[in-house]
Amino acid sequence: MGMIESQLERRGIRDKRVLQAMRAVSRAAFVPADLEGESEEDRPLPIGCGQTISQPYIVALMTEQVRPEPTDRALDVGTGSGYQAAILSQLVSEVESIEYVPALAEDARQRLESLGYDNVRVRCGDGYRGYRPGAPYDVIVVAAAPGEVPPELIRQLAPGGRMVIPVGSRDEQTLWLYEKDGDGEVTREKLAPVMFVPLVTSPTDDTPPRSNRR
C-alpha cells in the first residue's frame, strides 16, 4: 500500500485535489540524497540547518484545512526544502514562500526552479512578519511554531482567507485554523496537537523576545 492510501486516506484526508497534489509531488526530491529511501515514511526528516521537512500526513492535513482554490494566492511561511510550497503550487495560482535561513532559501529556490514549479517565488526573510508586498493572501500555511500568532500574518490574510499555524512552546504546540470573514472578523478552530521547529524571528522594538531559537 502506498503513502497516499496508508498514511493519508486511512487517516481521514478526503480532498481529492489535495490527494492528487500529494501524488504529483515527489517528497524524495525535497529530502537530502542520503534520506531518499526514507522519503515516504510518515515522519519529519532533517534537511540541514537544524530544520526538518514535515511528515506527509501533516502537510496534507494543513493543506486540506486551508481549502485552496485554483484562483487563490498563498503565502508559505518556513520554506525549508520547498515541499509545502510545491504542494500548494498544484492547488493555487501563486505561492509566495518565505524562509529565514539564507542557505535553505537559496537551495529551495534552485530546487523548485529546476523541478518546474514556476508559480512559486522564494524569499529570504522573516516569516513572522509575512511578506507584505504580496498581501493579501487567500491562504497562509505556517510550517514553524511561534509562541503566539503573529499579528502581521492576520493582517495579511484576505477577507474570506484561511490560515493554518502551529502555536506554542518547544514542549507543547497546537495546530490552529484561522479564518477571516468578509467583514474582517477572525475566528479560530483547534485542529490537533503537533510538534514543529520554532519559528525564528529577528527582534525589533515592537516584537517581544520569545524562546524560539533553533
N, C-alpha and C positions, 0 to 999 in steps of 0.2 A: 504494500500500500504506500502511495507516495505522500510527500509532505502535505499537499493540499488536503487530501482525504483524511489522513491520520491526525494531523495537527490542527487544521483549520475547520473543516466541515464538521468533524466529530466534536469540536469544542464550541460550535454554535455560530461560526461565521457563515452568513447566508447571502450576503450581497453578491450577485453573480459577477458584477463588474469588478469588484474588489478581488474576488477569487481569480478572475481571468488575469488581472494585473499581476497578482502574485505568481501565477503560472508563467506569465510572459517575461518577468524579470528574474534573471538567474542570480540567486544570492551568492553563488560561487564567485561571480565576477566582482563582488564587493568585499571579499574577505582576503586576508593575506594568503599567498600561494600555498604556504605550508598547512593552511587550515581548510583548503578547498574540499577535502574529503569529509569534513565535518559541517559543511555549509548548510545541509538540510536538517541538521539536528535542531530541535526546538529549544535553543538556549542562546544567550548572548555569547559573542566571541570577541576577543581582543582585536583591535585594529591599530594599536600603537598610540603613543602619547597619552596613555592612561585611559583611553576611551574604548567603547565597545560598539558593535553592531547589535541592535536589539533582536530578540528572538522572533521568529516569523509570526507566531500567534499574536504577539503584542503589536507588531507592525500592522497586521491585518485588522485587529480589533480597533486600534486607533484610527486607521483609515476608514473603516466601516462607520465608526461613530460620527465622523465629521460629514458623512453623506456627500461626498464630492460629486459635482455635476460637470458635464463637459465644458460649460462656459465659465466655470469658476476660476478665480485666481487664488493661488495658495502660497502661504509662507511656511517654510520648513525650517524650524529652529533647531540647530545642532546637526549640521550636515553629516558629520562623521565620514563614513566612506561613500555616502551618496545613495545608499539603498532606499531609504524612505523617500527621498526626492525622486528617484527613478520610478517607484511605485506610484506616487502622486502624478508624475508626468503622463502616465497612461490614462488618467481619470479626469484631469482638468486642462484648461487651456494654457496656463503659465504657472511656473513654480519659481519663486524666489527662495533660495536656500542660503542660510547664514551660519557660518562656523567661526568659532572664536580662535581656534588654533591654526595659524597660517599654513603649516605643513599639511594638515589634514584638508584644509580648504583647497589648496593647490592640487593635491592628489585627487580629490573628489572632482574638481573641475576638469582635470585632464581625463579622468576615467569616464565621466558622463559624456564628455565630448567624443571620446573615442568610440563609445558604445552607441552614439547617435541620439542621445536624449537632448534634442536641440531646443526644447521649450523649457529648459532649466537653466537658471543663472545662479552661480555660486558666488557668494560674497564672503569676504573675511571681515568679521566684525563682532559686535557684542549682541548676541541674540536676546539678552534680557531686554534690550531696547528695540527689538524687532528690526524692521527695515522700512523707515518712514517714507522714502521716495516711492516705494511701490504700493503703499497703502491706499485704500483699504483692501483687506483680503476677505474673501468669502470663506476660506478655510485656513486655519492655522494649526499645525501639528508641532508640538514641542517634544523633543526626544532627550531632554535632560531636565533634572528636577531643581527648580528654585525653592527657596524656603517659603516664599509666598508668590501669589500670581503677579507677574509684572504689570503694573498699570498701563504701560505703553502698549503692551500686546492687546489689552482690552480696547484701548483707543483705536488701534489699527484694525480691529475686527469690523467688517462691514455690517450694516443693518441686515439681518437675516443670516449672518455668518455664524460659523461654528468653530470652536477651538477645543482641542483635547490636549491636556497638560498634566504631567505628574507633579505633585507638590508635596514637599516635606523635607525631613532631615535625611542623613545617611542611613538611619536605622528604621525609619518608618515613612512611607510615602503612599499617597493615594492618587489614582488617576481620576481626573475630573473632566467632564464635558461642560463647556461654557457656551451659551447661545445668546445672541443679541437680537432682539426683535426689531420690527420696523420703526419703532419709536425710540430705539436706543437702550431699552431696558435689558438688563443682563440677568439671566438665570443660570444656575449650575446644577449638575447631577453627578453624584458619586458613582464611579464605574467599578473600580477594583483596586485592591492593594497591589502595588508594583514596587520595583526597585530599579532605578535608573542612576547613571552617573550624575553628579551635581551639575547644575547649570552655572558656569563661571561667568562673572561679570566684572567689569572694571569699576571700582568705587568712584562715585562722584559726590558732590555736595548734597544732592538730593536722593542718593541711593545709600541706605544704611549698610554697613558691613554685614555679611552673612557667612555662615560656616559652610561654604560650598566650594572650598578649594579642592583641587584634584589630589 
